[in-house]
Every structure is written in structure tokens, then in C-alpha cells.
Amino acid sequence: MMRAIVVRATGGPEALELAELPIPTPGPGQALIEIGYSGVNFVDIYTRTGLYKTPLPAVPGSEAAGVVRALASDVHDLSVGDHVAYAMTRGSYAEYAVVPADRLVRVPVGIEDRVAAAVMLQGMTAHYLARSTYPLTPNDTALVHAAAGGVGQLLVQIAKRSGARVIGTVSSEPKAAVARAAGADHVINYSAQDFSTEARRLTDGRGVSVVYDGVGAATWDGSLNALRPRGMLVSYGNASGPVPPIAPLVLSEKGSLFLTRPSLGAYIATRAELESRAQDLFAWIADGSLRVAIDHVYPLEDAAQAQGALEGRHTMGKVLLALHRQ
């Protein structure tokens, strides 16, 4: 048997129930992973609340790192004992999980499992946002919301690698210091300033090339107003709630804007793209050019507290669950 967190009915943090479940057996094309660390992400909260429809009961969590303990007979490119990491396969709030082998990437020697767990979902999200959805160049100015958060800090760093000018938004002065340390050229405390007005001031009235917005409802109108003509709003999350419906004519009226709502699954759909993004991240971590900030590591039984910290916007970096028994 194994310990796991189970959601049997949607609701608040109290819906996260610590339970004992059978250890799963890998089926064709799968590997059994003993999980060391699981990432805590907003998608887990959306599963718990019902914003993202999921058959229940369900074990939340879609990002982890650990050790291969068993393999299906048709899996030949992994070995028992390999350290691996993955994202976008649900069930990581558990001591063991079965994962499609083609969704696993090996963790290079020298990179801790907890760092690998911290970077798979948020790191690859930051990678595709800055490198694929709107590929940044030195001619671009990017507005990054929640620049002190887990995705935000990584996105700022990757945007700076591309030579872009980066404006970050945060909700407090301590978070402003974190965003500056990540490399943001300018930081706006939106609790004290209107971020769209300030972004236009910082761009001499032109507006920014792209807004990377994982906040959602609370920043929606301001994000549109901060863009230059033919700029792009990349709406990749709903931390403050889902965005309202939009009439396409609004995009025309505000300067022929582009709008996209991407998700990581579409940007790691092929094995080659998954490996390419993961390899970039691991290489940057190894050479010290990408810093992964881990805010807090909670034991599995404190999953509700971990989600509460993330949901309440109290974190400045990655939140993890430790699955090994202390």
C-alpha cells in the first residue's frame, strides 16, 4: 500500500484527503515511479475546485521526480533505478505513480530530484512561452505578471536570455525585490500603481510587445490596455479566476491585437519537443544560468496547507510536496 492524497468531491482544501491506496502496476508502455517530490501547481487547485472537470475520485498532481522501480516488458529505453522527472500526467500526490515511459525524462547527474520536480511544469511552461508562443528577441519588451512566482521568476530569466526588456508586476515590495533579483528591468507593484499606465510610460507610450498573463480575471483588462498595436496577450493561467468572454472586435479596436490561450500539453506533444525543452532547462540549471527558487517543501499530509499558500498568493517560488517518509 502507499499513501496518497485523494479528491472524492470538489471543494476547498478540506477536499484533500490522505488515504492508503494500492501501489499501481505498470501497464504496456508504462513505468512505476517511486516519487520523491511532487510539484504543487494551480492546475491541482483547479482540479480540486472543479474549474477543470476531472472524473472523481482522483489523485491530484501532475509533476514529479523520482526513481524508476518497475517497467512494463515493452519499455526498453529506461532502467530500474533511473532518476526521472515528468509533467502533465495526473497522480503525483502519491508515493508511487505509473507514468507513460515516453513522458519521462532522465534527470542528469548533479541535479537534485527536488530541483527537477520544481522545474518540469513551470520551467517548461516558461520555456514555451518565451521561446515558442511569442519567441522573444532583443527588440521586444515583455510584461510578465506575477514575476516573483514560480513561473514568473523562470520566465523573467529565460526572457532575459533572449535579450528582451522585461517589465514584471508584483503585489508587494518583498516580491518586487525577488523579481529584480530574477533579472526584471522594471518592476511594477500593482497594489500601488496602475500597471497598464506604468507599462505605457516605461515604453514611451507605445505599449509592450507581449503580456504573459497567468493571473487571469484580475489583470485581463489592464493586460489588453498595456499592449502595443499588433501586440500579443498570452493568457496561460487563471490564478485570480477565469477571464471573461471577449468579443473579437475588441482586439481590433485596441490595435489589431493577438490573443492566445496556450497550455503545456500542446507544446510537449512530441517526444522530441519534450526532450528539447527539458534538456535546455537542465543545461541552464547545471551551468548556473537558470536559478530555480523553491519557496517551501511540505510533507504529503500537509497538501492542503501547500495549496492554500499557493492559492493565497503567499509564495515566491516553487511549492513542493515531499513524498518520502521523514
N, C-alpha and C positions, 0 to 999 in steps of 0.2 A: 504493500500500500504506500501511497505518497500523500503528502499534504498539498492542498491546492485551495485557491480562492474560487468560489462558485457564485455566480449571479443566478438566482432562481426566479426573481421578479424584478422588474425595473424599479428604480427609486434612488434614494440618496446613498451616502456612504454606508449606511447600515445594511444595504443590499449585498455588500461584500461579505460572504460567509466563508469562514475557514472550515474546510472539510477534509475527510480522508477518502481518497479515490483509488481505484486500482491503477497500477502502473501500466500504461498502454503498451501495446506490442506493435512494432513497425510493420506496416503492410508493404506491398510492392512499391519500390521506388522511394521508400522512407527510411529515416534513421531515428533511433531513440536517443534523445539528448538528455543528459543529466544537467539541469540548468543551474548555473552558479549565480547569475544575476539576470533580472528581468527589468527592462525599461518600463517606466510609468509615463504614459502619454495621454493627451487629450482624447484620442480615439477610444481609450479604455473607459474614460468617463462618459463618452457618448454612447458606448455600449451599455454601460450601467444605467444611464438615464432613459435610454430608449430613443435618443435622437438618431442613432444609427440602428436600424432594425436588425436584430440578431435572434436566431432561434434560441430559446432558453429551455433548460438551464445551460449556462455557458461558463467556461473558464476564460476570463479576460486576459489581456496582454498579447502583444503581437511583436515583441522584440526581446531578444535574449542572447546570452553567450553561455557556453558550457562545453561539456565533453561528450563525444560520441560513445555510447555504451552498447549499442546493438545496431545491426544493419540488416535490411532485407537482403535476400540472396541475390537479387539483381542489381545491387548497388556495389560498384567496383572502384569508384574513384575516391572513396573515403575509407578510413580505417578506424577500428575501435581505439579510443584513446586520443583521437584528434580533437584539438580545441577549435570550436567553430562558433559562428555567430549568424544571426538571421534577423529578418524583419518581415512583416506582412503575413505571418502565419499565426492565427489566434491560438491561445492556450498557454502563454508563457508565465502566468501567475501560478506555477506549479513546479514541483521538484523534478518532474520529468515531462517531456513532450515528444510526440512524434512529429517530424517535420519532413516535407519532401526534400530529398537529398539535393536536388538541383537548385534549392533555395538557400542552401548553406554555403558560407564562405569560410575558408580556413583563417584562423587568427594567427598572424605572423608571430614568431618567437620574439619576445621582448615587449609585446603589447599585452597588458593585463586583460583578463576576461571582463572585468568591470568597465574598463575603458571601451572595449569592443562592444559591450552591451549598450553603452551610453551613446554610441555614435551610429549605430546601424540605421535606425529610423530617422532620427533628427539629422544626423550627418548626411545621409543620402538625400534627405529632403532638401537641405541647404545646398547640396551639390547640384541636384537637378534644377532647382530654382535659378541659381546663378549661372549655371553652365548650359542649360538646355531650354527651359521655359522662356526666359529672357536672357540670352547669353550676353553678359556684361562686357563692356570694352572700356578703355580709358576715356572715351568720350561721354560716358554715361554718369548720371547722378541717380543713385538708388535711395529710396526711402524704405527703411527696414523697421517695421513695427515690432514692439516687444524685443528690443535689441539686447536686453540683458537676460532673456530667457534662453532655454536650451537650444532651440533652432536659431534664435536671434544672434547669439554670440558666434555660432559656427557660420551663419550666413554672412555676418559682417566680415569675418576673417576671409572667407572664400571670395566675397565681393572685392575685398582689397587686393587679393592675389590677382584679380583680373584687371586691376588698375583703376577701378571705378571710384568715384567720390561717393561716400556713404553718409547719409543722414539717418541717425537712429532715433526712435521715440521710446520713451520710458515713462513710468508713473511716479518715480521718486528720485531724489538726489543720490541715494546709495546705488540705485540701479543705473543712474547716469554715469557714475564712476566706472561701473562694470562695463558698460557699453563703450566708453572711451578706451578702457584697457584692451578691449577686443579689437580696437582699431577704427572706430567710427570717427569721421572727420568732424561731425557736428552732432550734438545730442539735444533733442527737444523733450522737455518734461511736459507732457500733455496735460498734466494736472494743473500747470500754471500758465501754459501758453496754448493758443490755437495752433495745432501742428501744421495745418494746411497753409495758413497765413505765413507762419515762420518758414516753412519749406519754400514757399514762393519768394520770400525775402532773401533766403540764402541762395537762390538761383536767379537773382536779379529780375524776379517777376515771371520767369519763363515756366517754371514748374519742373518737376523731376521726370526722368525718363521712365522710371518704373517704380511702382509701390509693391512691396512684398508684404501682404497683409494676412496674418494668421489670427488676428483678433476678431474680425467679423463685424457684427452689428454695430458696435460702439464706434468703429473707425470708418465705416463704409462711406458715408458722405464726404468726410474730410479727405479720404484717400482719393476719391474721384476728383475733388477740387484741387489736390496737390499736383496733378499730372500736367505735363506739357501737352500741346497738341500732338496727337498720334502716339501718346504715351500708353503704357500698359499697366493695368491693375491686375496683379496676380493674387487672387483670393484663395489661399490654401488652407484656411482653418476657421473655426467658429468659437474661439475661446470665450467670447462675450455673448455668444448666441448666433444663430444663423442669420445671414444677411437678408434684407427684404427683397421681394421681386423687383426687377428692373425692366423698364421699357427700353428697347434698343435705341429709340430716338434720343434718350438721354446721353448716350455715348456720342452721338453726332453733335448734339448741342454743346457738349463740353470739349469739343475739339477733335472729333473723329478718333475717339479712344478705343483701345483694345481691352477686352476683358477675358480672362481665362480662369477656370476653377480646376486646377490640376490635382492629382493625387499620386502618391509614390508608386502605386502598383503599375501604372501605365508607363512609368519611367525606368522600371527594372523588370519589364515584362519578359525580356530575353535574358538568357544566361550571360551572354556577352556583356550586356549593359549592366547587369547586377555586379559582375566581377570588376568591370572597369571602374564603376563608382566606388566600390569597396576598396579596390586597390589604391586609387587616388587618396582616399581618406587615410588608409593605414600608412601609406608612404609619407604623407604630410605629418601624421602623428609621430611617426618614427624619426623624422628629421627635425622635429621640434617646431615646424612652421604652422601647425594647427594645434591649438590648445583646447582640450576638452574639459569643460568645467563641470564637475559633479557637485551638485548642491547638497544632497543628502542621500544616504543609503539606509532604508528602513528594513527591518525584518519582515518576512512574509505576513505574519499575523497583524502587522500594522499597515496593511494595504489601504485601509480606509483613511488613515492619517496621511499617508503618502498622496493619495488622490486629493484629499482636502487641501493640502499645501499647494498642489499644482492648480487646482480649481480656484483657490482663493488668490492666485497670483502672488504668492509669498516666496516664490523660488527665484533663484538667479543661477540657472544651470540645470543640469540633468538630475532627475529623481530616479532612484533605482530601488528595487527590492532585492534583498539578499536571500537566496533560496536555500543555501546550505545551513544546517543547524549550527547554532552558536555553541 
